[in-house]
Amino acid sequence: MTAQTRAAHYLRGQFLLATPFLEDPRFHGGVIYLCEHNEDGALGVMINRPLDISLGEILEQLDMDGAELEEPVFEGGPVQPERGFVLHPPGRTWVNTAAVADGVMLTTSRDILQAIGEDAGPEHFRVALGYAGWGEGQLEGELASNAWLTCPATPDLLFKTEWSQLHGAVLRRLGINLNQLSETVGHA
């Protein structure tokens, strides 16, 4: 298999949704946006499970403008919950920004938070604390055991769908009812 063929099997820039067969209940009902997926593993950010803290409260703790902002901050995942991740469309470049997919960037530096607090940041964004991570081959194994559904993401779905509606919107896009899933895979 060539490097290009292998890369086609990676899921960077897609959504992951836990099926009822995933043994880890921390992800049930969650929508994860995969920011990286390659031969070394995967990194994703859950973007529909708000924490009990607003973006304004975080900005206030960091002594930045924007204490009045009520936008939710999401539980990105169980790994490094003290670390912040901001998903946003392309535009201005920040200190630590990486392109994830067409129309989606990931920034992990404080300068984007300061800009958001000063109303000079991106128009659309999702802020999360922590991430979900998988080691080499781990996500592929979970996919093979029917633990996850995958769905191509779009910037509109990612940024313009209300967080509380995102899980249902992704399922509708897939045309799937979770109650009709089977733990076994059939072959014709």
Secondary structure in CASP SS format (residue, H / E / C, confidence):
PFRMAT SS
TARGET T0000
AUTHOR 0000-0000-0000
METHOD secondary structure of the structure
MODEL  1
M C 1.00
T C 1.00
A H 1.00
Q H 1.00
T H 1.00
R H 1.00
A H 1.00
A H 1.00
H C 1.00
Y C 1.00
L C 1.00
R C 1.00
G C 1.00
Q E 1.00
F E 1.00
L E 1.00
L E 1.00
A E 1.00
T C 1.00
P C 1.00
F C 1.00
L C 1.00
E C 1.00
D C 1.00
P H 1.00
R H 1.00
F H 1.00
H C 1.00
G C 1.00
G C 1.00
V E 1.00
I E 1.00
Y E 1.00
L E 1.00
C E 1.00
E E 1.00
H E 1.00
N E 1.00
E C 1.00
D C 1.00
G E 1.00
A E 1.00
L E 1.00
G E 1.00
V E 1.00
M E 1.00
I C 1.00
N C 1.00
R C 1.00
P E 1.00
L E 1.00
D E 1.00
I E 1.00
S E 1.00
L H 1.00
G H 1.00
E H 1.00
I H 1.00
L H 1.00
E H 1.00
Q H 1.00
L C 1.00
D C 1.00
M C 1.00
D C 1.00
G C 1.00
A C 1.00
E C 1.00
L C 1.00
E C 1.00
E C 1.00
P E 1.00
V E 1.00
F E 1.00
E E 1.00
G C 1.00
G C 1.00
P C 1.00
V E 1.00
Q E 1.00
P E 1.00
E E 1.00
R E 1.00
G E 1.00
F E 1.00
V E 1.00
L E 1.00
H E 1.00
P C 1.00
P C 1.00
G C 1.00
R C 1.00
T C 1.00
W C 1.00
V C 1.00
N C 1.00
T E 1.00
A E 1.00
A E 1.00
V E 1.00
A E 1.00
D C 1.00
G C 1.00
V E 1.00
M E 1.00
L E 1.00
T E 1.00
T C 1.00
S C 1.00
R H 1.00
D H 1.00
I H 1.00
L H 1.00
Q H 1.00
A H 1.00
I H 1.00
G H 1.00
E C 1.00
D C 1.00
A C 1.00
G C 1.00
P C 1.00
E C 1.00
H C 1.00
F C 1.00
R E 1.00
V E 1.00
A E 1.00
L E 1.00
G E 1.00
Y E 1.00
A E 1.00
G E 1.00
W E 1.00
G C 1.00
E C 1.00
G C 1.00
Q H 1.00
L H 1.00
E H 1.00
G H 1.00
E H 1.00
L H 1.00
A H 1.00
S C 1.00
N C 1.00
A C 1.00
W E 1.00
L E 1.00
T E 1.00
C E 1.00
P E 1.00
A C 1.00
T C 1.00
P H 1.00
D H 1.00
L H 1.00
L H 1.00
F H 1.00
K H 1.00
T C 1.00
E C 1.00
W H 1.00
S H 1.00
Q H 1.00
L H 1.00
H H 1.00
G H 1.00
A H 1.00
V H 1.00
L H 1.00
R H 1.00
R H 1.00
L H 1.00
G C 1.00
I C 1.00
N C 1.00
L H 1.00
N H 1.00
Q H 1.00
L C 1.00
S C 1.00
E C 1.00
T C 1.00
V C 1.00
G C 1.00
H C 1.00
A C 1.00
END
